[in-house]
Amino acid sequence: MDDVLRWDGELTLIRHDSLTGTSFVIRVDSLQLGQAAGGTRAAQYESFADAVDEAGRLAAAMTLKMAVSNLPMGGGKSVIALPAPRRSLDETTWHRILALHAENIDKLNGTYWTGPDVNTTSADMDILNRTTEFVFGRSIERGGAGSSADNTAAGVFEAMKTTAHHCGLGDLAGRAVLVQGLGAVGGRVATLAAEAGAVLVVCDVVTERLEWARQCGWSVVPPEAAVSTPCDIFSPCALGGVIDRTIAAQLPATAVVGAANNILADESAGAILRERGIAYAPDFVANAGGAFHLVGHEVLGWSDETVAGRTKGIGDTLAQVFSISEANGISTDSAARILARQRAEAARGAIPA
């Protein structure tokens, strides 16, 4: 747990429930632009230290996402380290886990707001809301904005189009797009790409999703082949850490544009992609559509049209990232961090003292 002592974020909350064997962590990375926000991820981990580390990395990514998207919130993240796969937990156990998580959030008294993420849904946010008000993404019936998945996918699709033009692919028609992970976001990304004329190659670990993909006429490859199958655009839409320096040196793609958080496992991977001429759309830029949906609707009172417009603007932000990268001879990941810092400084300068 040395990471807890070395981490330079603002707050870490940790709790364990012996009855269910579940551990909880909430990490607040930054409050400089406002209250922290970030989804609740429920998954199994090899160790609780891994869960704590992932929460910190995801919280930091949320800080960057909010800043580069000009949203007035900081970054945070919740990780629920489960004792068994989510699908195997009975309803009573799952509801107890959610109730405890809601207590944890409520103890922070608004410092941190959460929303749906991997293995959590709008229905789960409704349950959290029985205990705490600091919840985004409740169902529309419960007064929330509903799932952000479609808008996240719409933003990734805008990023995909911009990246395709940037690296000389033109539009997506006839281009091979490999989508890794066909969940709520990845499935929609694949559908949008297919509607634009792309040739879809997909992989997933859930049989029902693969059956749906085959019905759509898409090619299916094994999960282990995702990073070795040639394609024009590789779109990681499952968990992060997909591309390390070894994968970056071998990836048979022209571009990488995905919905997963923290696609790059280490900083050197981005530099290697650049050296190989592979265009990378930084994930905290490409997947910001979910933040526009939740923060826009539930905090800023935006209309559907405003949310859609800001989501479409992800392509413009990404174009700025590519420009900074080329002008300075740096990776797009580094360029996006520069742009996030510039926008954060401008936003802080606009806040009355």
C-alpha positions in Angstrom: 0.0 0.0 0.0 3.0 2.3 -0.5 1.0 3.9 -3.3 -1.3 5.5 -0.7 1.6 7.3 0.9 3.3 8.4 -2.4 0.1 9.4 -4.3 -0.1 13.2 -4.8 -3.9 13.4 -5.1 -6.0 15.2 -2.6 -7.9 12.4 -0.8 -8.2 8.6 -0.4 -11.0 6.8 1.4 -10.7 3.1 2.0 -13.1 0.6 3.6 -13.6 -3.1 3.8 -16.8 -5.1 4.4 -16.0 -8.5 6.0 -19.5 -9.8 5.5 -19.3 -9.7 1.7 -15.5 -9.7 1.3 -15.7 -6.4 -0.6 -13.3 -3.6 -0.4 -13.9 0.0 -1.4 -11.7 2.9 -2.5 -12.5 6.5 -3.5 -9.8 8.7 -4.7 -10.1 12.5 -5.3 -7.3 13.7 -7.5 -8.1 17.4 -7.8 -10.6 20.0 -6.6 -9.0 23.0 -8.3 -11.8 23.4 -10.8 -14.6 22.3 -8.6 -16.1 19.3 -6.8 -14.6 16.0 -8.0 -16.5 13.6 -10.3 -15.9 10.2 -11.6 -17.7 6.9 -12.1 -17.9 3.8 -9.9 -16.1 0.8 -11.3 -16.8 -2.7 -9.8 -14.4 -5.4 -10.7 -12.1 -8.1 -9.3 -8.5 -7.4 -8.6 -5.4 -9.5 -7.9 -4.8 -7.4 -4.8 -6.4 -4.5 -3.1 -3.3 -2.5 -3.8 -4.1 -2.9 -7.5 -7.6 -1.5 -6.9 -6.2 1.5 -5.1 -3.6 2.1 -7.8 -6.3 1.9 -10.5 -8.6 4.3 -8.7 -5.7 6.8 -8.5 -4.9 6.5 -12.2 -8.5 6.8 -13.2 -9.1 9.8 -10.9 -6.1 11.6 -12.5 -7.5 10.8 -16.0 -10.8 12.4 -14.9 -9.0 15.6 -13.8 -7.5 15.8 -17.3 -10.8 15.0 -18.9 -12.7 17.8 -17.1 -9.9 20.3 -17.7 -9.5 19.6 -21.4 -13.3 19.6 -21.9 -13.7 22.9 -20.1 -16.0 21.4 -17.5 -16.1 23.0 -14.0 -15.3 19.9 -11.9 -12.3 18.1 -10.6 -11.3 14.4 -11.0 -12.1 11.5 -8.8 -13.0 7.8 -9.1 -14.5 4.9 -7.1 -13.4 1.3 -7.3 -15.3 -1.5 -5.7 -13.0 -4.5 -5.4 -15.4 -7.5 -5.6 -14.9 -10.9 -4.1 -16.4 -12.6 -7.2 -17.5 -11.6 -10.7 -20.3 -9.1 -10.7 -22.7 -11.4 -12.6 -22.3 -14.1 -10.0 -23.4 -11.9 -7.0 -27.0 -12.3 -5.8 -29.2 -9.2 -5.5 -29.0 -9.1 -1.7 -25.2 -9.0 -1.7 -25.0 -6.5 -4.5 -27.5 -4.1 -2.8 -25.5 -4.3 0.4 -22.4 -3.4 -1.5 -24.1 -0.4 -3.1 -25.5 0.7 0.3 -22.0 0.7 1.8 -20.6 2.5 -1.2 -23.3 5.2 -0.9 -22.4 5.7 2.8 -18.8 6.2 1.8 -19.7 8.8 -0.8 -22.1 10.6 1.6 -19.3 10.9 4.2 -17.4 13.1 1.8 -20.3 15.5 1.8 -20.2 16.6 -1.8 -16.4 16.6 -2.3 -16.9 13.7 -4.7 -19.8 12.8 -7.0 -20.1 9.5 -8.8 -21.8 8.0 -11.8 -22.0 4.7 -13.8 -18.8 3.0 -15.0 -17.7 -0.6 -15.6 -20.2 -3.0 -14.1 -22.5 -0.2 -12.7 -25.6 1.2 -14.3 -28.2 3.9 -14.0 -30.3 1.5 -11.9 -27.4 1.2 -9.5 -27.2 5.0 -9.3 -30.8 5.0 -8.3 -30.0 2.7 -5.4 -27.1 4.9 -4.3 -29.4 7.9 -4.4 -31.5 6.4 -1.6 -28.6 7.2 0.7 -26.7 10.0 -0.9 -27.5 12.9 -3.2 -24.1 13.0 -4.8 -24.9 10.9 -7.7 -24.9 11.4 -11.5 -26.5 9.3 -14.1 -29.7 8.2 -12.3 -32.5 6.9 -14.5 -34.6 9.5 -16.2 -37.6 8.2 -14.2 -35.7 9.1 -11.0 -34.8 12.6 -12.3 -31.4 11.8 -13.7 -29.9 12.1 -17.1 -29.8 8.4 -17.7 -26.9 6.4 -19.1 -24.1 8.3 -20.7 -23.0 5.4 -22.9 -24.5 6.6 -26.1 -23.0 10.1 -25.8 -19.6 8.6 -24.8 -19.8 6.6 -28.0 -20.8 9.6 -30.1 -17.7 11.4 -28.8 -15.5 8.5 -29.6 -17.0 8.4 -33.1 -16.2 12.1 -33.6 -12.7 11.5 -32.5 -12.4 8.5 -34.8 -13.5 10.6 -37.8 -11.0 13.4 -37.0 -8.2 11.0 -36.5 -8.9 9.2 -39.7 -8.7 12.4 -41.7 -5.6 13.5 -39.7 -3.6 10.4 -40.6 -4.7 10.3 -44.2 -7.3 7.6 -44.1 -10.0 10.0 -45.3 -13.5 9.0 -44.2 -14.3 5.6 -42.5 -16.0 4.0 -45.6 -14.1 0.8 -46.4 -11.7 1.1 -43.5 -11.1 -1.8 -41.1 -12.1 -0.8 -37.6 -11.3 -3.3 -34.8 -13.4 -2.7 -31.7 -12.2 -4.4 -28.5 -15.2 -4.7 -26.1 -18.8 -4.6 -27.1 -20.4 -3.3 -24.0 -22.8 -0.3 -23.8 -20.2 2.1 -25.2 -18.2 -0.3 -27.5 -21.2 -1.8 -29.1 -22.5 1.7 -30.0 -19.1 2.7 -31.3 -19.0 -0.3 -33.5 -22.6 0.4 -34.8 -21.7 4.1 -35.6 -18.6 3.0 -37.4 -20.5 0.4 -39.4 -23.1 2.9 -40.3 -20.3 5.1 -41.7 -19.3 2.3 -44.0 -16.4 0.8 -42.0 -15.6 -2.9 -42.1 -16.0 -4.1 -38.5 -13.7 -6.6 -36.7 -14.7 -7.1 -33.1 -13.8 -9.1 -30.0 -15.4 -9.6 -26.6 -15.5 -12.2 -23.8 -19.3 -12.3 -23.6 -20.9 -14.9 -25.8 -24.2 -13.0 -26.3 -22.4 -9.9 -27.6 -20.4 -12.0 -30.1 -23.6 -13.6 -31.3 -25.1 -10.1 -31.9 -21.9 -9.1 -33.7 -22.1 -12.0 -36.1 -25.8 -11.2 -36.8 -24.6 -7.7 -37.8 -22.2 -9.4 -40.3 -19.1 -8.3 -38.4 -15.9 -10.4 -38.2 -15.0 -11.8 -34.8 -11.5 -12.5 -33.5 -10.4 -14.0 -30.2 -9.7 -11.4 -27.4 -6.0 -12.4 -27.4 -5.8 -11.4 -31.1 -7.1 -7.9 -30.6 -3.6 -6.2 -30.7 -2.2 -8.4 -33.4 -4.9 -8.3 -36.0 -4.2 -5.8 -38.8 -6.6 -2.9 -39.0 -6.8 0.8 -39.9 -8.2 1.9 -36.6 -7.9 0.0 -33.3 -10.6 1.0 -30.9 -10.1 -0.3 -27.3 -13.5 0.0 -25.5 -13.1 -2.4 -22.6 -10.6 -2.0 -19.7 -7.5 0.2 -19.9 -3.8 -0.6 -20.0 -4.1 -2.2 -23.4 -1.1 -0.7 -25.0 2.3 -1.0 -23.3 5.6 -0.3 -24.9 5.8 -3.8 -26.3 2.4 -3.7 -27.9 3.0 -0.1 -29.2 6.1 -1.4 -31.0 4.1 -4.1 -32.8 0.5 -2.9 -33.1 -0.6 -3.4 -36.8 -2.8 -0.3 -37.0 -2.7 3.2 -38.5 -4.6 4.8 -35.6 -5.8 4.2 -32.1 -9.1 5.7 -31.0 -11.1 4.1 -28.1 -13.5 4.6 -25.2 -11.4 2.8 -22.6 -9.8 4.9 -19.9 -6.0 4.9 -19.6 -5.4 3.0 -22.9 -1.7 3.5 -22.6 -0.1 1.4 -19.9 2.9 3.6 -19.6 4.2 7.0 -20.9 6.7 5.5 -23.3 3.9 3.7 -25.3 2.6 7.1 -26.6 6.1 8.1 -27.8 6.6 4.7 -29.5 3.2 5.1 -31.4 4.3 8.5 -32.6 7.7 7.2 -33.8 5.9 4.5 -35.8 3.5 7.1 -37.3 0.4 5.6 -35.5 -2.0 8.4 -34.7 -3.3 8.1 -31.1 -6.4 10.0 -29.9 -5.8 10.4 -26.1 -8.6 8.7 -24.3 -9.5 11.5 -21.9 -10.2 13.6 -25.0 -12.0 11.0 -27.0 -14.3 9.6 -24.3 -15.4 13.0 -22.8 -18.9 12.6 -24.2 -20.0 10.9 -21.1 -18.9 13.8 -19.0 -20.7 16.3 -21.2 -23.9 14.2 -20.9 -23.8 13.9 -17.1 -22.2 17.2 -16.0 -23.9 19.1 -18.8 -27.4 17.9 -18.1 -27.2 17.5 -14.3 -24.9 20.3 -13.2 -24.9 23.0 -15.9 -28.5 22.6 -17.1 -27.6 22.1 -20.7 -30.2 21.1 -23.3 -29.8 18.0 -25.4 -28.7 20.2 -28.3 -26.0 21.9 -26.3 -24.7 18.5 -25.0 -24.7 17.2 -28.6 -22.8 20.3 -29.8 -20.2 20.1 -27.2 -19.8 16.3 -27.9 -19.3 17.0 -31.6 -16.6 19.6 -30.6 -14.4 16.7 -29.3 -13.2 16.5 -32.9 -12.1 20.1 -32.8 -10.3 19.6 -29.4 -8.5 16.6 -30.8 -7.4 18.6 -33.9 -5.8 21.1 -31.5 -4.1 18.2 -29.8 -2.7 16.9 -33.1 -1.5 20.4 -33.9 0.3 20.8 -30.6 1.9 17.4 -31.0 3.2 18.2 -34.5 4.4 21.7 -33.6 6.4 20.5 -30.6 7.5 17.1 -31.8 5.8 15.3 -28.8 3.4 12.5 -28.4 -0.3 13.3 -28.6 -0.7 12.2 -25.0 1.8 14.8 -23.9 0.1 17.4 -26.2 -3.3 16.7 -24.7 -1.9 17.1 -21.2 -0.5 20.5 -22.2 -3.9 21.6 -23.6 -5.6 20.4 -20.4 -3.2 22.4 -18.3 -3.7 25.5 -20.5 -7.5 25.2 -20.2 -7.3 24.6 -16.5 -5.2 27.6 -15.9 -7.5 29.8 -18.0 -10.5 28.5 -16.0 -8.8 29.1 -12.7 -8.0 32.6 -13.9 -11.7 33.2 -14.6 -12.8 32.2 -11.1 -13.3 35.2 -8.8 -10.8 35.3 -5.9 
